[in-house]
Amino acid sequence: MEQLDLNGRLIGPGCPPYVIAEIGANYNGDMDLCRRMIDAARDCGAHAVKFQSWSKTSLICRAEYARNTSYADKKRHFGSLEEMVERYQLTPEQHKEIASYCRSRNIEFLSSPFSPSEVDLLESLHVPCFKIASMDINHLKLLEYAGSKRKPIILSTGMATMAEIERALSALRAAGSGPIALLHCISIYPPHAEDIHLRNIPMLQQAFDVPVGFSDHTLGTAIPLAAIALGACIIEKHFTLDKEMDGWDHWISADPSELQVLSEQTKIVYESLGSFVRTVSPAEMEKRLKFRRRVVLKRAMKKGELIAESDLDFKRPGNGIHPDEAMYIVGRKLTKDYVMDQELEWGDLV
C-alpha cells in the first residue's frame, strides 16, 4: 500500500496519525481571526489546517441563491446565502496570504478546490496535496483535472456508494494522480452514532488497498479516537476558537481544548495498537515474579515424607516452583522438615 508524502511527512500504515484542523469558513471572513485560528491549531498539535477554495461563482448557481434569501436561524446565518458565500469566500490574494502565514508558522496549508481554476490556484501555492470534498466524488472532470497535477489526493467519501468510490479512484489514477487516501465520512452535521459505521475504515482499506482516514463531523473526541483504533491514518475535524461564534460550522467544531486532547490522544492510541504478534514485554516478565503464584505446603511435613497432591497449595509470589509444574512434585520426598505454608524449592525434593 502506497503512502502519501506531504512535504516529507508520510501518511499511511506504519505512520502516526495526521491531524487536519478544518477551518473552512470558520474564519468568518476575518483574516485576523484566520491567523489566530492557524496559530491555535498549530499550538494544539495539528499537522495541517485546511480551507475551502470556492468563490461566489464556482460553487452555487443563481437559482439556488434566489431560493435562499433569508434564514430563521440568525446565529448560523447572518443574511442571504449569496451574502454569506461572498463574505466567506477566500480571494486569490487571501489564499496567498494564508499559505505564506502557514509556512511562517510551520504548519501545513491544505484546501479543497471546487473548480479547475481553484486547482490551478492551489497548485501555484505549492500545496502538498489536493483534498477533494465528498460532494465532488462524482465530479469526474474535477477529479481528472486534480489528478493530472500528479500530486497526492485525499478524497472524502461522504454520501458515496462503493461503486462511486471505485469510479472516482479510477478517474484519478487514469489522470495520473499521485498516491490517494480515502476519508470515511458521514455528511451529516452531526451524525447519529448508529449512522457512523467506523468499521468502514478497515473495510475501505481492504477493498481499495489505499490508506484510509476519517473526516469527522461528530461532537467531541471519542469517535475520532475510536477511528484511530480501527486504523484511520488521518483525522480531519472542523476547528473553531469558540463554539458560540456566529457562523455555519462553529457549533459542530472542536475548540482548542478538544483539538489538543485529540492531537495528544491520537498518538497514544496509535502507539498502543502495537503489533499482531503476541509478545510478553520484559516489564511483564518481571511482573510475573510478584503477580503469579508458586508452590507452598498446605501442612507441616517431615523429612522423608512423600508429597501428595493434597499437600500442595499455590500462593504469591511467583518466584519459585510454578503451579503448572506441580505434577513433577507429587510422589517425591522432602529432604528436610517443612512448616505449613512454607515455600517449596526444587533442591528440597528427592
C-alpha positions as CSV (number, residue, x, y, z in Angstrom):
1,M,0.0,0.0,0.0
2,E,1.5,3.3,-1.1
3,Q,1.9,6.1,1.5
4,L,1.3,9.8,0.9
5,D,4.3,12.1,1.2
6,L,3.3,15.6,2.3
7,N,6.5,17.6,2.3
8,G,8.4,14.8,4.0
9,R,5.6,13.7,6.4
10,L,4.5,10.2,5.4
11,I,0.8,9.3,5.8
12,G,-0.4,5.7,5.8
13,P,0.1,2.3,7.5
14,G,3.0,2.4,9.8
15,C,2.9,6.2,10.3
16,P,1.5,8.1,13.2
17,P,-1.9,9.7,12.5
18,Y,-2.1,13.0,10.6
19,V,-4.4,15.6,12.2
20,I,-6.0,18.2,10.0
21,A,-7.8,21.1,11.6
22,E,-10.6,22.1,9.2
23,I,-11.0,25.8,9.4
24,G,-13.2,26.1,6.3
25,A,-15.5,29.1,6.6
26,N,-15.0,29.3,10.4
27,Y,-12.7,32.3,9.9
28,N,-15.9,34.3,9.2
29,G,-14.3,36.4,6.5
30,D,-11.9,37.9,9.1
31,M,-8.2,37.5,8.3
32,D,-7.1,38.4,11.8
33,L,-9.3,35.6,13.2
34,C,-7.9,33.3,10.5
35,R,-4.3,33.9,11.7
36,R,-5.3,33.3,15.3
37,M,-7.0,30.1,14.3
38,I,-3.9,28.9,12.5
39,D,-1.8,29.7,15.5
40,A,-4.2,27.9,17.8
41,A,-4.3,24.8,15.6
42,R,-0.6,24.6,15.5
43,D,-0.3,25.1,19.3
44,C,-2.8,22.3,19.8
45,G,-0.7,19.9,17.8
46,A,-2.5,19.8,14.4
47,H,-0.2,18.9,11.5
48,A,-2.2,21.0,9.0
49,V,-5.0,23.5,8.6
50,K,-7.5,23.1,5.8
51,F,-9.6,25.7,4.0
52,Q,-12.2,25.5,1.2
53,S,-11.3,27.1,-2.2
54,W,-14.6,28.2,-3.7
55,S,-15.9,31.5,-4.9
56,K,-19.4,33.0,-5.2
57,T,-19.5,31.8,-8.8
58,S,-17.7,28.5,-8.7
59,L,-19.9,26.5,-6.3
60,I,-23.6,27.6,-6.2
61,C,-25.9,28.5,-9.1
62,R,-28.0,31.7,-9.3
63,A,-31.3,29.8,-8.8
64,E,-30.1,28.4,-5.5
65,Y,-29.1,31.9,-4.3
66,A,-32.6,33.1,-5.3
67,R,-34.2,30.3,-3.3
68,N,-32.2,31.1,-0.1
69,T,-32.6,34.8,0.7
70,S,-33.3,34.6,4.4
71,Y,-33.0,32.1,7.3
72,A,-34.8,31.8,10.6
73,D,-31.5,30.8,12.4
74,K,-29.8,34.1,12.7
75,K,-26.9,32.7,14.7
76,R,-25.7,30.5,11.9
77,H,-26.9,32.7,9.0
78,F,-26.5,36.5,9.0
79,G,-28.2,37.2,5.7
80,S,-28.9,35.6,2.4
81,L,-26.9,32.6,1.1
82,E,-25.3,34.8,-1.5
83,E,-24.2,37.4,1.1
84,M,-22.7,34.6,3.3
85,V,-20.8,33.0,0.5
86,E,-19.5,36.4,-0.6
87,R,-18.1,37.1,2.9
88,Y,-16.8,33.6,3.5
89,Q,-15.1,33.1,0.1
90,L,-11.3,33.4,0.0
91,T,-9.9,35.6,-2.7
92,P,-6.7,34.6,-4.5
93,E,-4.8,37.2,-2.5
94,Q,-6.1,35.8,0.7
95,H,-5.1,32.3,-0.3
96,K,-1.6,33.6,-0.8
97,E,-1.6,35.4,2.5
98,I,-2.8,32.3,4.4
99,A,-0.3,29.9,2.6
100,S,2.5,32.3,3.4
101,Y,1.4,32.6,7.0
102,C,1.2,28.8,7.4
103,R,4.7,28.4,6.2
104,S,5.9,31.0,8.6
105,R,4.2,29.2,11.5
106,N,5.4,25.7,10.4
107,I,2.0,24.2,9.8
108,E,0.8,22.7,6.5
109,F,-1.7,24.7,4.4
110,L,-4.3,22.5,2.7
111,S,-7.5,23.3,0.9
112,S,-10.3,21.7,-1.1
113,P,-10.6,23.1,-4.7
114,F,-14.1,23.2,-6.1
115,S,-13.3,24.1,-9.7
116,P,-10.3,23.6,-12.1
117,S,-9.3,27.3,-11.7
118,E,-9.1,26.7,-7.9
119,V,-7.0,23.6,-8.6
120,D,-4.6,25.9,-10.5
121,L,-4.6,28.4,-7.7
122,L,-3.7,25.8,-5.1
123,E,-1.1,24.4,-7.5
124,S,0.5,27.8,-7.7
125,L,0.7,27.9,-3.9
126,H,2.6,24.6,-3.9
127,V,0.1,22.7,-1.7
128,P,1.5,19.2,-1.0
129,C,-1.8,17.5,-2.0
130,F,-5.4,18.2,-3.0
131,K,-8.2,17.4,-0.7
132,I,-11.4,16.6,-2.6
133,A,-14.7,17.2,-0.8
134,S,-17.3,14.5,-0.5
135,M,-19.7,16.4,-2.7
136,D,-17.3,16.1,-5.7
137,I,-16.7,12.4,-5.6
138,N,-18.9,12.1,-8.8
139,H,-17.5,15.3,-10.4
140,L,-15.3,13.3,-12.7
141,K,-14.0,16.4,-14.7
142,L,-12.7,18.0,-11.5
143,L,-11.2,14.7,-10.3
144,E,-9.4,14.2,-13.6
145,Y,-8.1,17.8,-13.6
146,A,-6.8,17.5,-10.0
147,G,-5.3,14.1,-10.8
148,S,-3.5,15.5,-13.8
149,K,-1.4,17.6,-11.5
150,R,0.2,14.3,-10.2
151,K,0.0,15.3,-6.6
152,P,-1.3,13.1,-3.7
153,I,-5.0,13.2,-3.3
154,I,-7.1,13.0,-0.1
155,L,-10.7,12.1,-1.1
156,S,-13.7,12.2,1.2
157,T,-16.4,9.6,0.7
158,G,-19.5,11.1,2.4
159,M,-22.8,10.2,0.6
160,A,-20.9,7.9,-1.8
161,T,-21.6,4.3,-2.7
162,M,-18.8,1.7,-3.2
163,A,-19.3,1.9,-7.0
164,E,-18.9,5.7,-6.9
165,I,-15.7,5.5,-4.8
166,E,-14.3,2.9,-7.2
167,R,-15.1,5.1,-10.2
168,A,-13.5,8.2,-8.5
169,L,-10.3,6.3,-7.8
170,S,-10.2,5.0,-11.4
171,A,-10.7,8.6,-12.7
172,L,-7.9,9.9,-10.5
173,R,-5.5,7.2,-11.4
174,A,-6.2,7.3,-15.1
175,A,-5.4,11.1,-14.9
176,G,-2.0,10.3,-13.4
177,S,-2.6,11.4,-9.8
178,G,-0.1,10.7,-7.0
179,P,-1.0,8.3,-4.1
180,I,-4.5,8.5,-2.9
181,A,-6.0,8.3,0.6
182,L,-9.7,7.9,1.3
183,L,-11.5,9.5,4.2
184,H,-14.5,7.7,5.6
185,C,-17.1,10.4,6.1
186,I,-20.7,10.8,7.1
187,S,-22.0,14.1,5.6
188,I,-24.4,14.8,8.5
189,Y,-23.7,17.6,11.0
190,P,-23.6,15.9,13.5
191,P,-24.4,12.3,12.6
192,H,-26.2,9.9,15.0
193,A,-23.8,7.3,16.4
194,E,-25.6,4.4,14.7
195,D,-25.0,6.1,11.3
196,I,-21.2,6.4,11.6
197,H,-20.1,2.9,10.8
198,L,-16.5,3.2,11.8
199,R,-15.9,-0.4,10.6
200,N,-16.0,1.1,7.1
201,I,-12.4,2.3,7.8
202,P,-10.8,-1.2,7.6
203,M,-13.3,-2.3,5.0
204,L,-12.4,0.6,2.6
205,Q,-8.7,-0.1,3.3
206,Q,-9.1,-3.8,2.4
207,A,-11.4,-3.1,-0.6
208,F,-9.3,-0.5,-2.3
209,D,-5.7,-1.0,-0.9
210,V,-5.2,2.6,0.0
211,P,-4.7,4.5,3.3
212,V,-8.0,5.4,4.9
213,G,-8.7,8.2,7.4
214,F,-11.8,9.7,9.0
215,S,-13.4,13.1,8.2
216,D,-15.2,13.7,11.5
217,H,-18.5,15.6,11.9
218,T,-19.3,14.3,15.4
219,L,-19.3,16.2,18.6
220,G,-16.3,15.7,21.0
221,T,-13.3,13.4,20.6
222,A,-14.5,9.9,21.3
223,I,-15.4,8.9,17.8
224,P,-12.2,10.1,16.0
225,L,-10.1,8.4,18.7
226,A,-12.1,5.2,18.0
227,A,-11.4,5.7,14.3
228,I,-7.6,5.6,15.1
229,A,-8.1,2.3,16.9
230,L,-9.6,0.9,13.7
231,G,-6.7,2.0,11.6
232,A,-7.5,5.6,10.5
233,C,-4.3,7.3,9.4
234,I,-5.8,10.8,9.0
235,I,-8.2,12.7,11.2
236,E,-9.9,15.7,9.8
237,K,-12.0,17.7,12.2
238,H,-13.7,21.1,12.0
239,F,-12.0,23.7,14.2
240,T,-13.1,26.9,15.9
241,L,-11.8,29.2,18.7
242,D,-15.3,29.4,20.2
243,K,-18.3,27.1,19.6
244,E,-20.6,30.0,20.4
245,M,-19.4,32.2,17.5
246,D,-21.9,33.1,14.8
247,G,-21.4,31.2,11.6
248,W,-22.1,28.0,9.8
249,D,-20.0,25.3,11.5
250,H,-18.7,26.7,14.8
251,W,-21.2,24.7,16.9
252,I,-20.1,21.3,15.5
253,S,-16.4,22.1,15.5
254,A,-13.7,21.2,18.0
255,D,-12.5,24.1,20.2
256,P,-8.8,24.4,21.2
257,S,-9.2,22.2,24.3
258,E,-10.7,19.4,22.3
259,L,-8.2,19.7,19.4
260,Q,-5.4,19.5,21.9
261,V,-6.9,16.4,23.5
262,L,-7.4,14.8,20.1
263,S,-3.9,15.6,18.9
264,E,-2.3,14.1,22.0
265,Q,-4.6,11.1,22.4
266,T,-4.3,10.1,18.7
267,K,-0.6,9.5,19.4
268,I,-1.3,7.4,22.5
269,V,-4.0,5.3,20.7
270,Y,-1.7,4.8,17.7
271,E,1.2,3.7,19.9
272,S,-1.0,1.4,21.9
273,L,-2.1,-0.5,18.7
274,G,1.3,-2.3,18.6
275,S,1.7,-5.5,16.7
276,F,-0.4,-8.5,15.6
277,V,2.4,-10.7,17.0
278,R,1.8,-11.8,20.6
279,T,4.7,-10.7,22.9
280,V,5.4,-10.5,26.6
281,S,7.5,-7.5,27.4
282,P,10.5,-7.6,29.8
283,A,8.4,-5.5,32.2
284,E,5.7,-8.1,32.2
285,M,8.2,-10.9,32.6
286,E,9.4,-9.1,35.7
287,K,5.9,-8.7,36.9
288,R,5.4,-12.5,36.9
289,L,7.7,-12.7,39.9
290,K,5.2,-10.8,42.0
291,F,1.8,-11.4,40.5
292,R,1.9,-15.2,39.7
293,R,1.9,-18.0,42.3
294,R,4.4,-20.6,43.5
295,V,4.0,-24.0,45.3
296,V,3.7,-23.9,49.1
297,L,2.8,-26.7,51.5
298,K,-0.7,-26.9,53.0
299,R,0.6,-28.6,56.2
300,A,3.7,-29.1,58.2
301,M,5.7,-32.1,56.8
302,K,8.7,-34.1,58.0
303,K,11.9,-35.0,56.1
304,G,11.4,-38.2,54.1
305,E,7.6,-37.8,53.8
306,L,6.0,-38.5,50.4
307,I,4.3,-35.4,48.9
308,A,0.7,-35.9,47.8
309,E,-1.3,-33.6,45.5
310,S,-3.5,-32.7,48.5
311,D,-0.4,-31.4,50.4
312,L,0.1,-28.6,47.8
313,D,-1.2,-25.0,47.7
314,F,-0.4,-22.1,45.3
315,K,0.3,-18.6,46.5
316,R,2.2,-15.4,45.6
317,P,4.9,-14.6,44.9
318,G,5.7,-16.3,41.6
319,N,9.5,-16.7,42.0
320,G,9.6,-20.4,42.7
321,I,8.1,-23.7,41.5
322,H,5.1,-22.7,39.3
323,P,1.6,-24.2,39.6
324,D,1.9,-25.8,36.2
325,E,5.0,-27.7,37.4
326,A,3.1,-29.3,40.4
327,M,2.9,-32.7,38.5
328,Y,6.7,-33.0,38.9
329,I,6.4,-32.7,42.7
330,V,3.7,-35.2,43.6
331,G,5.3,-38.6,44.7
332,R,8.7,-37.1,45.7
333,K,10.1,-37.0,49.2
334,L,11.3,-34.0,51.2
335,T,15.0,-33.7,52.2
336,K,14.1,-31.6,55.3
337,D,11.3,-30.6,57.6
338,Y,8.8,-28.0,56.4
339,V,6.3,-25.9,58.3
340,M,2.8,-25.1,56.9
341,D,2.7,-22.5,54.1
342,Q,6.5,-22.8,53.5
343,E,7.7,-22.1,50.0
344,L,8.9,-25.3,48.4
345,E,12.2,-25.4,46.5
346,W,13.5,-27.8,43.9
347,G,16.6,-28.5,46.0
348,D,14.5,-29.8,48.8
349,L,13.0,-32.7,46.8
350,V,14.3,-36.2,46.4
